[in-house]
Every structure is written in C-alpha cells, then in structure tokens.
C-alpha cells in the first residue's frame, strides 16, 4: 500500500519515539528541514490524483495557492483558474 509523502512540520517521529522511551541523546533542530517529515498515512488513489487518511491530497493538473496568494489575487480583482486548489488540496 502507498503512503502519503506530504511534508508536515513538527518533531520527526524518531525523536518522539526516542523521548517516549527516554533514550539519552542530544538532538536539537539546527536547520528547518529537521522539523519536516513525511505524513506516512495510507493513500487511496483516485481518478484525479490521490488522498490520504490524514486529509492530504494531490490532484493532477491542479494549480496550488496559499492563503496569502488567494487574498492578494482577490484584492487585485484577479480570478483564480478553474483548477485552483489550496495548498492542502482543498477546493477554493
């Protein structure tokens, strides 16, 4: 089964597991990539792309916009393309 490769921000799973087992090691985030890990939830393929059990999705041929871009385009009176999606894959 495929798993979600959506990148999420947070403490990597191996660090959480080590803390849970009270392993003695020194770790601290020394770069932004240290706080990014893959979602890992099971993925369901669809005719438009894929969706995972955690709510992430990807649609083939979609154009993705973050909230700031959406607000900026609305403020300038610009319309979004018909295939526009939010960064998490949700419809706009």
PyMOL Python script that loads the backbone (N, CA, C, O; Angstrom):
from pymol import cmd

cmd.read_pdbstr("""\
ATOM      1  N   UNK A   1       0.844  -1.182   0.000  1.00  0.00           N
ATOM      2  CA  UNK A   1       0.000   0.000   0.000  1.00  0.00           C
ATOM      3  C   UNK A   1       0.890   1.247   0.000  1.00  0.00           C
ATOM      4  O   UNK A   1       1.921   1.286   0.672  1.00  0.00           O
ATOM      5  N   UNK A   2       0.485   2.241  -0.747  1.00  0.00           N
ATOM      6  CA  UNK A   2       1.224   3.500  -0.796  1.00  0.00           C
ATOM      7  C   UNK A   2       0.973   4.309   0.468  1.00  0.00           C
ATOM      8  O   UNK A   2      -0.084   4.208   1.091  1.00  0.00           O
ATOM      9  N   UNK A   3       1.968   5.117   0.834  1.00  0.00           N
ATOM     10  CA  UNK A   3       1.799   6.016   1.971  1.00  0.00           C
ATOM     11  C   UNK A   3       2.002   7.451   1.517  1.00  0.00           C
ATOM     12  O   UNK A   3       2.672   7.709   0.517  1.00  0.00           O
ATOM     13  N   UNK A   4       1.421   8.374   2.256  1.00  0.00           N
ATOM     14  CA  UNK A   4       1.445   9.798   1.932  1.00  0.00           C
ATOM     15  C   UNK A   4       2.847  10.371   2.100  1.00  0.00           C
ATOM     16  O   UNK A   4       3.503  10.158   3.120  1.00  0.00           O
ATOM     17  N   UNK A   5       3.287  11.094   1.094  1.00  0.00           N
ATOM     18  CA  UNK A   5       4.600  11.732   1.159  1.00  0.00           C
ATOM     19  C   UNK A   5       4.480  13.223   1.432  1.00  0.00           C
ATOM     20  O   UNK A   5       5.453  13.961   1.282  1.00  0.00           O
ATOM     21  N   UNK A   6       3.285  13.674   1.834  1.00  0.00           N
ATOM     22  CA  UNK A   6       3.065  15.082   2.154  1.00  0.00           C
ATOM     23  C   UNK A   6       4.017  15.476   3.266  1.00  0.00           C
ATOM     24  O   UNK A   6       4.115  14.777   4.275  1.00  0.00           O
ATOM     25  N   UNK A   7       4.718  16.582   3.096  1.00  0.00           N
ATOM     26  CA  UNK A   7       5.664  17.030   4.117  1.00  0.00           C
ATOM     27  C   UNK A   7       4.933  17.845   5.164  1.00  0.00           C
ATOM     28  O   UNK A   7       4.211  18.790   4.847  1.00  0.00           O
ATOM     29  N   UNK A   8       5.132  17.461   6.428  1.00  0.00           N
ATOM     30  CA  UNK A   8       4.479  18.155   7.531  1.00  0.00           C
ATOM     31  C   UNK A   8       5.533  18.706   8.484  1.00  0.00           C
ATOM     32  O   UNK A   8       6.629  18.162   8.609  1.00  0.00           O
ATOM     33  N   UNK A   9       5.179  19.781   9.142  1.00  0.00           N
ATOM     34  CA  UNK A   9       6.087  20.401  10.101  1.00  0.00           C
ATOM     35  C   UNK A   9       5.812  19.838  11.488  1.00  0.00           C
ATOM     36  O   UNK A   9       4.659  19.655  11.878  1.00  0.00           O
ATOM     37  N   UNK A  10       6.845  19.575  12.202  1.00  0.00           N
ATOM     38  CA  UNK A  10       6.718  19.054  13.561  1.00  0.00           C
ATOM     39  C   UNK A  10       7.957  18.254  13.893  1.00  0.00           C
ATOM     40  O   UNK A  10       8.836  18.076  13.050  1.00  0.00           O
ATOM     41  N   UNK A  11       8.026  17.776  15.111  1.00  0.00           N
ATOM     42  CA  UNK A  11       9.167  16.991  15.534  1.00  0.00           C
ATOM     43  C   UNK A  11       9.151  15.655  14.809  1.00  0.00           C
ATOM     44  O   UNK A  11       8.118  14.985  14.795  1.00  0.00           O
ATOM     45  N   UNK A  12      10.265  15.247  14.204  1.00  0.00           N
ATOM     46  CA  UNK A  12      10.293  13.962  13.500  1.00  0.00           C
ATOM     47  C   UNK A  12       9.872  12.809  14.403  1.00  0.00           C
ATOM     48  O   UNK A  12      10.128  12.818  15.607  1.00  0.00           O
ATOM     49  N   UNK A  13       9.222  11.817  13.801  1.00  0.00           N
ATOM     50  CA  UNK A  13       8.677  10.683  14.553  1.00  0.00           C
ATOM     51  C   UNK A  13       9.757   9.974  15.371  1.00  0.00           C
ATOM     52  O   UNK A  13       9.494   9.555  16.498  1.00  0.00           O
ATOM     53  N   UNK A  14      10.978   9.831  14.818  1.00  0.00           N
ATOM     54  CA  UNK A  14      12.018   9.109  15.558  1.00  0.00           C
ATOM     55  C   UNK A  14      12.408   9.838  16.837  1.00  0.00           C
ATOM     56  O   UNK A  14      12.802   9.207  17.818  1.00  0.00           O
ATOM     57  N   UNK A  15      12.298  11.168  16.831  1.00  0.00           N
ATOM     58  CA  UNK A  15      12.616  11.938  18.044  1.00  0.00           C
ATOM     59  C   UNK A  15      11.532  11.712  19.078  1.00  0.00           C
ATOM     60  O   UNK A  15      11.832  11.516  20.256  1.00  0.00           O
ATOM     61  N   UNK A  16      10.260  11.737  18.652  1.00  0.00           N
ATOM     62  CA  UNK A  16       9.153  11.487  19.576  1.00  0.00           C
ATOM     63  C   UNK A  16       9.268  10.097  20.191  1.00  0.00           C
ATOM     64  O   UNK A  16       9.045   9.928  21.390  1.00  0.00           O
ATOM     65  N   UNK A  17       9.617   9.100  19.374  1.00  0.00           N
ATOM     66  CA  UNK A  17       9.762   7.737  19.878  1.00  0.00           C
ATOM     67  C   UNK A  17      10.904   7.636  20.878  1.00  0.00           C
ATOM     68  O   UNK A  17      10.789   6.949  21.893  1.00  0.00           O
ATOM     69  N   UNK A  18      12.012   8.327  20.591  1.00  0.00           N
ATOM     70  CA  UNK A  18      13.158   8.298  21.500  1.00  0.00           C
ATOM     71  C   UNK A  18      12.800   8.945  22.832  1.00  0.00           C
ATOM     72  O   UNK A  18      13.175   8.437  23.888  1.00  0.00           O
ATOM     73  N   UNK A  19      12.067  10.076  22.790  1.00  0.00           N
ATOM     74  CA  UNK A  19      11.643  10.714  24.030  1.00  0.00           C
ATOM     75  C   UNK A  19      10.708   9.797  24.816  1.00  0.00           C
ATOM     76  O   UNK A  19      10.791   9.722  26.042  1.00  0.00           O
ATOM     77  N   UNK A  20       9.816   9.099  24.106  1.00  0.00           N
ATOM     78  CA  UNK A  20       8.874   8.206  24.766  1.00  0.00           C
ATOM     79  C   UNK A  20       9.604   7.069  25.472  1.00  0.00           C
ATOM     80  O   UNK A  20       9.161   6.607  26.524  1.00  0.00           O
ATOM     81  N   UNK A  21      10.705   6.622  24.910  1.00  0.00           N
ATOM     82  CA  UNK A  21      11.485   5.544  25.517  1.00  0.00           C
ATOM     83  C   UNK A  21      12.567   6.083  26.447  1.00  0.00           C
ATOM     84  O   UNK A  21      13.355   5.313  26.996  1.00  0.00           O
ATOM     85  N   UNK A  22      12.608   7.373  26.621  1.00  0.00           N
ATOM     86  CA  UNK A  22      13.568   8.062  27.482  1.00  0.00           C
ATOM     87  C   UNK A  22      15.002   7.693  27.124  1.00  0.00           C
ATOM     88  O   UNK A  22      15.826   7.410  27.994  1.00  0.00           O
ATOM     89  N   UNK A  23      15.278   7.702  25.824  1.00  0.00           N
ATOM     90  CA  UNK A  23      16.646   7.483  25.381  1.00  0.00           C
ATOM     91  C   UNK A  23      17.459   8.728  25.693  1.00  0.00           C
ATOM     92  O   UNK A  23      16.952   9.848  25.631  1.00  0.00           O
ATOM     93  N   UNK A  24      18.703   8.524  26.025  1.00  0.00           N
ATOM     94  CA  UNK A  24      19.583   9.636  26.337  1.00  0.00           C
ATOM     95  C   UNK A  24      20.381  10.003  25.081  1.00  0.00           C
ATOM     96  O   UNK A  24      21.316   9.296  24.706  1.00  0.00           O
ATOM     97  N   UNK A  25      20.019  11.076  24.457  1.00  0.00           N
ATOM     98  CA  UNK A  25      20.763  11.556  23.305  1.00  0.00           C
ATOM     99  C   UNK A  25      20.577  13.062  23.216  1.00  0.00           C
ATOM    100  O   UNK A  25      19.618  13.616  23.751  1.00  0.00           O
ATOM    101  N   UNK A  26      21.494  13.701  22.545  1.00  0.00           N
ATOM    102  CA  UNK A  26      21.383  15.140  22.358  1.00  0.00           C
ATOM    103  C   UNK A  26      20.934  15.408  20.940  1.00  0.00           C
ATOM    104  O   UNK A  26      21.616  15.034  19.985  1.00  0.00           O
ATOM    105  N   UNK A  27      19.801  16.046  20.798  1.00  0.00           N
ATOM    106  CA  UNK A  27      19.282  16.419  19.491  1.00  0.00           C
ATOM    107  C   UNK A  27      18.600  17.764  19.622  1.00  0.00           C
ATOM    108  O   UNK A  27      17.879  18.021  20.586  1.00  0.00           O
ATOM    109  N   UNK A  28      18.829  18.588  18.678  1.00  0.00           N
ATOM    110  CA  UNK A  28      18.120  19.852  18.618  1.00  0.00           C
ATOM    111  C   UNK A  28      18.006  20.234  17.150  1.00  0.00           C
ATOM    112  O   UNK A  28      18.875  19.894  16.348  1.00  0.00           O
ATOM    113  N   UNK A  29      16.954  20.928  16.801  1.00  0.00           N
ATOM    114  CA  UNK A  29      16.797  21.310  15.389  1.00  0.00           C
ATOM    115  C   UNK A  29      17.796  22.395  15.008  1.00  0.00           C
ATOM    116  O   UNK A  29      17.719  23.522  15.499  1.00  0.00           O
ATOM    117  N   UNK A  30      18.731  22.047  14.131  1.00  0.00           N
ATOM    118  CA  UNK A  30      19.709  23.047  13.708  1.00  0.00           C
ATOM    119  C   UNK A  30      19.490  23.493  12.268  1.00  0.00           C
ATOM    120  O   UNK A  30      20.299  24.238  11.714  1.00  0.00           O
ATOM    121  N   UNK A  31      18.392  23.036  11.661  1.00  0.00           N
ATOM    122  CA  UNK A  31      18.008  23.541  10.349  1.00  0.00           C
ATOM    123  C   UNK A  31      16.509  23.314  10.180  1.00  0.00           C
ATOM    124  O   UNK A  31      15.953  22.416  10.812  1.00  0.00           O
ATOM    125  N   UNK A  32      15.849  24.101   9.348  1.00  0.00           N
ATOM    126  CA  UNK A  32      14.404  23.937   9.164  1.00  0.00           C
ATOM    127  C   UNK A  32      14.000  22.530   8.727  1.00  0.00           C
ATOM    128  O   UNK A  32      12.917  22.068   9.083  1.00  0.00           O
ATOM    129  N   UNK A  33      14.846  21.844   7.964  1.00  0.00           N
ATOM    130  CA  UNK A  33      14.491  20.509   7.500  1.00  0.00           C
ATOM    131  C   UNK A  33      14.403  19.495   8.633  1.00  0.00           C
ATOM    132  O   UNK A  33      13.810  18.429   8.463  1.00  0.00           O
ATOM    133  N   UNK A  34      14.988  19.815   9.791  1.00  0.00           N
ATOM    134  CA  UNK A  34      14.894  18.912  10.937  1.00  0.00           C
ATOM    135  C   UNK A  34      13.465  18.825  11.472  1.00  0.00           C
ATOM    136  O   UNK A  34      13.138  17.891  12.204  1.00  0.00           O
ATOM    137  N   UNK A  35      12.628  19.767  11.123  1.00  0.00           N
ATOM    138  CA  UNK A  35      11.263  19.797  11.632  1.00  0.00           C
ATOM    139  C   UNK A  35      10.251  19.404  10.558  1.00  0.00           C
ATOM    140  O   UNK A  35       9.058  19.671  10.700  1.00  0.00           O
ATOM    141  N   UNK A  36      10.722  18.775   9.492  1.00  0.00           N
ATOM    142  CA  UNK A  36       9.830  18.346   8.418  1.00  0.00           C
ATOM    143  C   UNK A  36       9.944  16.838   8.270  1.00  0.00           C
ATOM    144  O   UNK A  36      11.046  16.297   8.185  1.00  0.00           O
ATOM    145  N   UNK A  37       8.813  16.171   8.240  1.00  0.00           N
ATOM    146  CA  UNK A  37       8.817  14.735   7.997  1.00  0.00           C
ATOM    147  C   UNK A  37       7.629  14.379   7.115  1.00  0.00           C
ATOM    148  O   UNK A  37       6.736  15.199   6.904  1.00  0.00           O
ATOM    149  N   UNK A  38       7.621  13.165   6.606  1.00  0.00           N
ATOM    150  CA  UNK A  38       6.525  12.740   5.755  1.00  0.00           C
ATOM    151  C   UNK A  38       5.342  12.315   6.605  1.00  0.00           C
ATOM    152  O   UNK A  38       5.509  11.809   7.714  1.00  0.00           O
ATOM    153  N   UNK A  39       4.148  12.524   6.078  1.00  0.00           N
ATOM    154  CA  UNK A  39       2.919  12.158   6.767  1.00  0.00           C
ATOM    155  C   UNK A  39       2.881  10.662   7.045  1.00  0.00           C
ATOM    156  O   UNK A  39       2.744  10.257   8.200  1.00  0.00           O
ATOM    157  N   UNK A  40       2.999   9.828   6.007  1.00  0.00           N
ATOM    158  CA  UNK A  40       3.035   8.380   6.185  1.00  0.00           C
ATOM    159  C   UNK A  40       1.686   7.683   6.263  1.00  0.00           C
ATOM    160  O   UNK A  40       1.644   6.457   6.376  1.00  0.00           O
ATOM    161  N   UNK A  41       0.581   8.425   6.206  1.00  0.00           N
ATOM    162  CA  UNK A  41      -0.749   7.809   6.273  1.00  0.00           C
ATOM    163  C   UNK A  41      -1.043   7.038   4.982  1.00  0.00           C
ATOM    164  O   UNK A  41      -0.522   7.388   3.923  1.00  0.00           O
ATOM    165  N   UNK A  42      -1.868   5.997   5.062  1.00  0.00           N
ATOM    166  CA  UNK A  42      -2.237   5.245   3.860  1.00  0.00           C
ATOM    167  C   UNK A  42      -2.911   6.132   2.818  1.00  0.00           C
ATOM    168  O   UNK A  42      -3.677   7.034   3.155  1.00  0.00           O
ATOM    169  N   UNK A  43      -2.612   5.863   1.540  1.00  0.00           N
ATOM    170  CA  UNK A  43      -3.104   6.660   0.421  1.00  0.00           C
ATOM    171  C   UNK A  43      -4.116   5.860  -0.398  1.00  0.00           C
ATOM    172  O   UNK A  43      -3.956   4.658  -0.609  1.00  0.00           O
ATOM    173  N   UNK A  44      -5.160   6.554  -0.852  1.00  0.00           N
ATOM    174  CA  UNK A  44      -6.124   5.989  -1.789  1.00  0.00           C
ATOM    175  C   UNK A  44      -5.973   6.738  -3.100  1.00  0.00           C
ATOM    176  O   UNK A  44      -6.065   7.965  -3.130  1.00  0.00           O
ATOM    177  N   UNK A  45      -5.747   6.023  -4.166  1.00  0.00           N
ATOM    178  CA  UNK A  45      -5.630   6.650  -5.485  1.00  0.00           C
ATOM    179  C   UNK A  45      -7.024   6.920  -6.033  1.00  0.00           C
ATOM    180  O   UNK A  45      -7.937   6.113  -5.863  1.00  0.00           O
ATOM    181  N   UNK A  46      -7.177   8.062  -6.692  1.00  0.00           N
ATOM    182  CA  UNK A  46      -8.442   8.425  -7.329  1.00  0.00           C
ATOM    183  C   UNK A  46      -8.175   8.721  -8.799  1.00  0.00           C
ATOM    184  O   UNK A  46      -7.023   8.742  -9.232  1.00  0.00           O
ATOM    185  N   UNK A  47      -9.225   8.947  -9.557  1.00  0.00           N
ATOM    186  CA  UNK A  47      -9.045   9.275 -10.972  1.00  0.00           C
ATOM    187  C   UNK A  47      -8.400  10.645 -11.148  1.00  0.00           C
ATOM    188  O   UNK A  47      -7.849  10.942 -12.208  1.00  0.00           O
ATOM    189  N   UNK A  48      -8.468  11.485 -10.103  1.00  0.00           N
ATOM    190  CA  UNK A  48      -7.908  12.839 -10.176  1.00  0.00           C
ATOM    191  C   UNK A  48      -6.543  12.965  -9.517  1.00  0.00           C
ATOM    192  O   UNK A  48      -5.887  13.994  -9.675  1.00  0.00           O
ATOM    193  N   UNK A  49      -6.095  11.955  -8.785  1.00  0.00           N
ATOM    194  CA  UNK A  49      -4.821  12.040  -8.069  1.00  0.00           C
ATOM    195  C   UNK A  49      -4.806  11.067  -6.910  1.00  0.00           C
ATOM    196  O   UNK A  49      -4.960   9.863  -7.116  1.00  0.00           O
ATOM    197  N   UNK A  50      -4.621  11.567  -5.676  1.00  0.00           N
ATOM    198  CA  UNK A  50      -4.671  10.709  -4.500  1.00  0.00           C
ATOM    199  C   UNK A  50      -5.105  11.487  -3.274  1.00  0.00           C
ATOM    200  O   UNK A  50      -5.027  12.716  -3.245  1.00  0.00           O
ATOM    201  N   UNK A  51      -5.568  10.757  -2.248  1.00  0.00           N
ATOM    202  CA  UNK A  51      -5.959  11.316  -0.957  1.00  0.00           C
ATOM    203  C   UNK A  51      -5.443  10.386   0.124  1.00  0.00           C
ATOM    204  O   UNK A  51      -5.417   9.169  -0.062  1.00  0.00           O
ATOM    205  N   UNK A  52      -5.026  10.954   1.263  1.00  0.00           N
ATOM    206  CA  UNK A  52      -4.574  10.102   2.364  1.00  0.00           C
ATOM    207  C   UNK A  52      -5.567  10.175   3.511  1.00  0.00           C
ATOM    208  O   UNK A  52      -6.420  11.062   3.556  1.00  0.00           O
ATOM    209  N   UNK A  53      -5.446   9.230   4.440  1.00  0.00           N
ATOM    210  CA  UNK A  53      -6.370   9.150   5.572  1.00  0.00           C
ATOM    211  C   UNK A  53      -6.241  10.347   6.517  1.00  0.00           C
ATOM    212  O   UNK A  53      -7.134  10.590   7.328  1.00  0.00           O
ATOM    213  N   UNK A  54      -5.146  11.092   6.421  1.00  0.00           N
ATOM    214  CA  UNK A  54      -4.953  12.269   7.276  1.00  0.00           C
ATOM    215  C   UNK A  54      -5.515  13.536   6.639  1.00  0.00           C
ATOM    216  O   UNK A  54      -5.450  14.615   7.228  1.00  0.00           O
ATOM    217  N   UNK A  55      -6.072  13.399   5.425  1.00  0.00           N
ATOM    218  CA  UNK A  55      -6.705  14.543   4.781  1.00  0.00           C
ATOM    219  C   UNK A  55      -5.877  15.263   3.737  1.00  0.00           C
ATOM    220  O   UNK A  55      -6.354  16.231   3.144  1.00  0.00           O
ATOM    221  N   UNK A  56      -4.639  14.818   3.490  1.00  0.00           N
ATOM    222  CA  UNK A  56      -3.831  15.431   2.436  1.00  0.00           C
ATOM    223  C   UNK A  56      -4.265  14.875   1.086  1.00  0.00           C
ATOM    224  O   UNK A  56      -4.780  13.759   1.006  1.00  0.00           O
ATOM    225  N   UNK A  57      -4.060  15.645   0.036  1.00  0.00           N
ATOM    226  CA  UNK A  57      -4.423  15.164  -1.295  1.00  0.00           C
ATOM    227  C   UNK A  57      -3.594  15.869  -2.358  1.00  0.00           C
ATOM    228  O   UNK A  57      -2.981  16.909  -2.118  1.00  0.00           O
ATOM    229  N   UNK A  58      -3.598  15.274  -3.524  1.00  0.00           N
ATOM    230  CA  UNK A  58      -2.934  15.878  -4.670  1.00  0.00           C
ATOM    231  C   UNK A  58      -3.791  15.601  -5.895  1.00  0.00           C
ATOM    232  O   UNK A  58      -4.251  14.478  -6.102  1.00  0.00           O
ATOM    233  N   UNK A  59      -4.001  16.623  -6.696  1.00  0.00           N
ATOM    234  CA  UNK A  59      -4.813  16.499  -7.892  1.00  0.00           C
ATOM    235  C   UNK A  59      -3.943  16.795  -9.106  1.00  0.00           C
ATOM    236  O   UNK A  59      -3.307  17.846  -9.183  1.00  0.00           O
ATOM    237  N   UNK A  60      -3.920  15.854 -10.061  1.00  0.00           N
ATOM    238  CA  UNK A  60      -3.136  16.034 -11.285  1.00  0.00           C
ATOM    239  C   UNK A  60      -3.637  17.268 -12.031  1.00  0.00           C
ATOM    240  O   UNK A  60      -4.844  17.449 -12.193  1.00  0.00           O
ATOM    241  N   UNK A  61      -2.723  18.107 -12.480  1.00  0.00           N
ATOM    242  CA  UNK A  61      -3.074  19.275 -13.278  1.00  0.00           C
ATOM    243  C   UNK A  61      -3.609  20.454 -12.487  1.00  0.00           C
ATOM    244  O   UNK A  61      -4.006  21.456 -13.081  1.00  0.00           O
ATOM    245  N   UNK A  62      -3.632  20.363 -11.162  1.00  0.00           N
ATOM    246  CA  UNK A  62      -4.139  21.468 -10.345  1.00  0.00           C
ATOM    247  C   UNK A  62      -3.058  22.526 -10.154  1.00  0.00           C
ATOM    248  O   UNK A  62      -1.864  22.229 -10.200  1.00  0.00           O
ATOM    249  N   UNK A  63      -3.497  23.765  -9.938  1.00  0.00           N
ATOM    250  CA  UNK A  63      -2.588  24.847  -9.570  1.00  0.00           C
ATOM    251  C   UNK A  63      -2.852  25.155  -8.106  1.00  0.00           C
ATOM    252  O   UNK A  63      -3.995  25.390  -7.714  1.00  0.00           O
ATOM    253  N   UNK A  64      -1.802  25.154  -7.300  1.00  0.00           N
ATOM    254  CA  UNK A  64      -1.933  25.305  -5.860  1.00  0.00           C
ATOM    255  C   UNK A  64      -1.604  26.731  -5.427  1.00  0.00           C
ATOM    256  O   UNK A  64      -0.652  27.340  -5.915  1.00  0.00           O
ATOM    257  N   UNK A  65      -2.416  27.253  -4.496  1.00  0.00           N
ATOM    258  CA  UNK A  65      -2.248  28.617  -3.984  1.00  0.00           C
ATOM    259  C   UNK A  65      -2.360  28.605  -2.465  1.00  0.00           C
ATOM    260  O   UNK A  65      -3.199  27.901  -1.904  1.00  0.00           O
ATOM    261  N   UNK A  66      -1.501  29.396  -1.795  1.00  0.00           N
ATOM    262  CA  UNK A  66      -1.649  29.531  -0.344  1.00  0.00           C
ATOM    263  C   UNK A  66      -2.613  30.682  -0.049  1.00  0.00           C
ATOM    264  O   UNK A  66      -3.004  31.422  -0.952  1.00  0.00           O
ATOM    265  N   UNK A  67      -2.986  30.823   1.213  1.00  0.00           N
ATOM    266  CA  UNK A  67      -3.986  31.828   1.604  1.00  0.00           C
ATOM    267  C   UNK A  67      -3.559  33.241   1.218  1.00  0.00           C
ATOM    268  O   UNK A  67      -4.387  34.051   0.800  1.00  0.00           O
ATOM    269  N   UNK A  68      -2.276  33.533   1.359  1.00  0.00           N
ATOM    270  CA  UNK A  68      -1.770  34.871   1.028  1.00  0.00           C
ATOM    271  C   UNK A  68      -1.928  35.163  -0.469  1.00  0.00           C
ATOM    272  O   UNK A  68      -2.315  36.267  -0.852  1.00  0.00           O
ATOM    273  N   UNK A  69      -1.631  34.187  -1.294  1.00  0.00           N
ATOM    274  CA  UNK A  69      -1.791  34.366  -2.744  1.00  0.00           C
ATOM    275  C   UNK A  69      -3.259  34.552  -3.123  1.00  0.00           C
ATOM    276  O   UNK A  69      -3.588  35.388  -3.964  1.00  0.00           O
ATOM    277  N   UNK A  70      -4.128  33.778  -2.506  1.00  0.00           N
ATOM    278  CA  UNK A  70      -5.563  33.875  -2.793  1.00  0.00           C
ATOM    279  C   UNK A  70      -6.079  35.252  -2.420  1.00  0.00           C
ATOM    280  O   UNK A  70      -6.805  35.879  -3.191  1.00  0.00           O
ATOM    281  N   UNK A  71      -5.703  35.728  -1.231  1.00  0.00           N
ATOM    282  CA  UNK A  71      -6.145  37.055  -0.772  1.00  0.00           C
ATOM    283  C   UNK A  71      -5.585  38.148  -1.676  1.00  0.00           C
ATOM    284  O   UNK A  71      -6.299  39.093  -2.013  1.00  0.00           O
ATOM    285  N   UNK A  72      -4.326  38.036  -2.070  1.00  0.00           N
ATOM    286  CA  UNK A  72      -3.698  39.038  -2.932  1.00  0.00           C
ATOM    287  C   UNK A  72      -4.362  39.115  -4.294  1.00  0.00           C
ATOM    288  O   UNK A  72      -4.551  40.203  -4.839  1.00  0.00           O
ATOM    289  N   UNK A  73      -4.714  37.966  -4.844  1.00  0.00           N
ATOM    290  CA  UNK A  73      -5.379  37.962  -6.151  1.00  0.00           C
ATOM    291  C   UNK A  73      -6.778  38.568  -6.039  1.00  0.00           C
ATOM    292  O   UNK A  73      -7.204  39.323  -6.914  1.00  0.00           O
ATOM    293  N   UNK A  74      -7.488  38.238  -4.964  1.00  0.00           N
ATOM    294  CA  UNK A  74      -8.828  38.799  -4.766  1.00  0.00           C
ATOM    295  C   UNK A  74      -8.750  40.311  -4.603  1.00  0.00           C
ATOM    296  O   UNK A  74      -9.583  41.041  -5.140  1.00  0.00           O
ATOM    297  N   UNK A  75      -7.758  40.778  -3.868  1.00  0.00           N
ATOM    298  CA  UNK A  75      -7.585  42.208  -3.634  1.00  0.00           C
ATOM    299  C   UNK A  75      -7.303  42.952  -4.943  1.00  0.00           C
ATOM    300  O   UNK A  75      -7.732  44.092  -5.119  1.00  0.00           O
ATOM    301  N   UNK A  76      -6.589  42.310  -5.844  1.00  0.00           N
ATOM    302  CA  UNK A  76      -6.280  42.932  -7.132  1.00  0.00           C
ATOM    303  C   UNK A  76      -7.376  42.697  -8.170  1.00  0.00           C
ATOM    304  O   UNK A  76      -7.260  43.151  -9.308  1.00  0.00           O
ATOM    305  N   UNK A  77      -8.434  41.995  -7.785  1.00  0.00           N
ATOM    306  CA  UNK A  77      -9.541  41.743  -8.696  1.00  0.00           C
ATOM    307  C   UNK A  77      -9.263  40.655  -9.713  1.00  0.00           C
ATOM    308  O   UNK A  77      -9.929  40.576 -10.745  1.00  0.00           O
ATOM    309  N   UNK A  78      -8.280  39.815  -9.425  1.00  0.00           N
ATOM    310  CA  UNK A  78      -7.930  38.720 -10.343  1.00  0.00           C
ATOM    311  C   UNK A  78      -8.703  37.462  -9.961  1.00  0.00           C
ATOM    312  O   UNK A  78      -8.975  37.231  -8.783  1.00  0.00           O
ATOM    313  N   UNK A  79      -9.050  36.667 -10.934  1.00  0.00           N
ATOM    314  CA  UNK A  79      -9.748  35.415 -10.657  1.00  0.00           C
ATOM    315  C   UNK A  79      -8.754  34.259 -10.672  1.00  0.00           C
ATOM    316  O   UNK A  79      -7.745  34.286 -11.376  1.00  0.00           O
ATOM    317  N   UNK A  80      -9.065  33.269  -9.894  1.00  0.00           N
ATOM    318  CA  UNK A  80      -8.234  32.071  -9.840  1.00  0.00           C
ATOM    319  C   UNK A  80      -8.612  31.150 -10.998  1.00  0.00           C
ATOM    320  O   UNK A  80      -9.752  31.178 -11.461  1.00  0.00           O
ATOM    321  N   UNK A  81      -7.672  30.339 -11.468  1.00  0.00           N
ATOM    322  CA  UNK A  81      -8.003  29.408 -12.550  1.00  0.00           C
ATOM    323  C   UNK A  81      -9.006  28.353 -12.077  1.00  0.00           C
ATOM    324  O   UNK A  81      -9.148  28.109 -10.879  1.00  0.00           O
ATOM    325  N   UNK A  82      -9.684  27.747 -13.015  1.00  0.00           N
ATOM    326  CA  UNK A  82     -10.704  26.746 -12.698  1.00  0.00           C
ATOM    327  C   UNK A  82     -10.130  25.550 -11.944  1.00  0.00           C
ATOM    328  O   UNK A  82     -10.847  24.897 -11.186  1.00  0.00           O
ATOM    329  N   UNK A  83      -8.850  25.258 -12.142  1.00  0.00           N
ATOM    330  CA  UNK A  83      -8.232  24.111 -11.478  1.00  0.00           C
ATOM    331  C   UNK A  83      -7.500  24.501 -10.186  1.00  0.00           C
ATOM    332  O   UNK A  83      -6.643  23.754  -9.714  1.00  0.00           O
ATOM    333  N   UNK A  84      -7.831  25.656  -9.619  1.00  0.00           N
ATOM    334  CA  UNK A  84      -7.156  26.150  -8.413  1.00  0.00           C
ATOM    335  C   UNK A  84      -7.528  25.316  -7.194  1.00  0.00           C
ATOM    336  O   UNK A  84      -8.681  24.915  -7.030  1.00  0.00           O
ATOM    337  N   UNK A  85      -6.542  25.063  -6.344  1.00  0.00           N
ATOM    338  CA  UNK A  85      -6.719  24.343  -5.083  1.00  0.00           C
ATOM    339  C   UNK A  85      -5.899  25.033  -4.011  1.00  0.00           C
ATOM    340  O   UNK A  85      -4.916  25.712  -4.308  1.00  0.00           O
ATOM    341  N   UNK A  86      -6.306  24.856  -2.762  1.00  0.00           N
ATOM    342  CA  UNK A  86      -5.483  25.314  -1.632  1.00  0.00           C
ATOM    343  C   UNK A  86      -4.277  24.388  -1.534  1.00  0.00           C
ATOM    344  O   UNK A  86      -4.274  23.308  -2.126  1.00  0.00           O
ATOM    345  N   UNK A  87      -3.261  24.799  -0.799  1.00  0.00           N
ATOM    346  CA  UNK A  87      -2.024  24.023  -0.689  1.00  0.00           C
ATOM    347  C   UNK A  87      -2.273  22.618  -0.146  1.00  0.00           C
ATOM    348  O   UNK A  87      -1.527  21.696  -0.476  1.00  0.00           O
ATOM    349  N   UNK A  88      -3.307  22.435   0.680  1.00  0.00           N
ATOM    350  CA  UNK A  88      -3.601  21.109   1.223  1.00  0.00           C
ATOM    351  C   UNK A  88      -4.474  20.281   0.287  1.00  0.00           C
ATOM    352  O   UNK A  88      -4.848  19.157   0.622  1.00  0.00           O
ATOM    353  N   UNK A  89      -4.802  20.828  -0.886  1.00  0.00           N
ATOM    354  CA  UNK A  89      -5.609  20.105  -1.863  1.00  0.00           C
ATOM    355  C   UNK A  89      -7.088  20.424  -1.804  1.00  0.00           C
ATOM    356  O   UNK A  89      -7.851  19.970  -2.657  1.00  0.00           O
ATOM    357  N   UNK A  90      -7.513  21.203  -0.806  1.00  0.00           N
ATOM    358  CA  UNK A  90      -8.935  21.544  -0.666  1.00  0.00           C
ATOM    359  C   UNK A  90      -9.380  22.481  -1.783  1.00  0.00           C
ATOM    360  O   UNK A  90      -8.592  23.270  -2.306  1.00  0.00           O
ATOM    361  N   UNK A  91     -10.645  22.378  -2.132  1.00  0.00           N
ATOM    362  CA  UNK A  91     -11.213  23.279  -3.143  1.00  0.00           C
ATOM    363  C   UNK A  91     -11.238  24.698  -2.613  1.00  0.00           C
ATOM    364  O   UNK A  91     -11.326  24.923  -1.406  1.00  0.00           O
ATOM    365  N   UNK A  92     -11.159  25.656  -3.531  1.00  0.00           N
ATOM    366  CA  UNK A  92     -11.232  27.066  -3.147  1.00  0.00           C
ATOM    367  C   UNK A  92     -12.640  27.558  -3.405  1.00  0.00           C
ATOM    368  O   UNK A  92     -12.942  28.725  -3.155  1.00  0.00           O
TER     369      UNK A  92
END
""", "prot")
cmd.dss("prot")
cmd.show_as("cartoon", "prot")
cmd.util.cbc("prot")
cmd.orient("prot")
